[in-house]
Amino acid sequence: MFGVFMVTAREAVELFLILYYTAECVRRAGDRRPLPLLLGSTAIGIGLGAGAAGWLETDLVPAWAAALLSVLVASMIIVLVSGGLETVSRIRRSIDARFDGLPLSTARTLAVAMALLAGFREAFECSAQVGLLARAMPAADVAIAASAAIGLTSCLAWAGPLLHEAVGTKVLFRASAVVLMLIAADMLIDALGALAAVALDASDLSHHLAVSLLGDLEGGASAIGPIARAALMAALLVLTIQRWWRESR
């Protein structure tokens, strides 16, 4: 339940931050009430993202396509977090740079596009990762964890300006990014295992070899799966800590 709660809360907070700073930029461009337009675009994006993630779980999508998309999503999360986009200040600077000097009409168009894309991306990432974590969990536990995360995020959104400089907020946001990155690493290994199994079946290798490799990569009887997960997670942690250390000096 903790993993579902953490992923849902992290993605929701990140979406709130994007909307909050985007609304600030549109207000500076001259729109006094940008929220209705942004919230509408975000709602559409969330619906599309959740629908796309659910569609991938159906039989309409080939196994290799779903696995490949999971690899891309997990890789994108890892790159974003390891690249330093896990901090509030970096998110704000990135958004401010896009709106710098834009006229109102252009700023509104860009804001709508960003809200739509942010809603889609966060909903898709959240649904994909929660789907991975919830495979062995009762549906009620998943619903409770996700609802608690959304409720907490709603409270944080209401008190956001007051918490901006609160002690520990930045550390907590960074820590949640690391947890998200590690979950994405786990998802990446699973997706690579599924791709390997499809490739082995397609090349007419023995069924025993295909099942053995898939079991290895998914944490089966041999140690290949756990070793791959541990090695990837350790490498990501070391790189992230090294970057934080360089930035703090």
QUIRA-V825887 format. One record per run of one state. SS is the DSSP state (hx for helix, st for strand, lp for the rest). FROM is the first residue (numbers start at 1). TO is the last residue. If there is no record, write none. Layout:
ss=SS from=FROM to=TO
ss=SS from=FROM to=TO
This chain:
ss=lp from=1 to=1
ss=hx from=2 to=29
ss=lp from=30 to=34
ss=hx from=35 to=56
ss=lp from=57 to=62
ss=hx from=63 to=82
ss=lp from=83 to=87
ss=hx from=88 to=99
ss=lp from=100 to=103
ss=hx from=104 to=133
ss=lp from=134 to=138
ss=hx from=139 to=158
ss=lp from=159 to=159
ss=hx from=160 to=163
ss=lp from=164 to=168
ss=hx from=169 to=202
ss=lp from=203 to=206
ss=hx from=207 to=217
ss=lp from=218 to=223
ss=hx from=224 to=248
ss=lp from=249 to=249
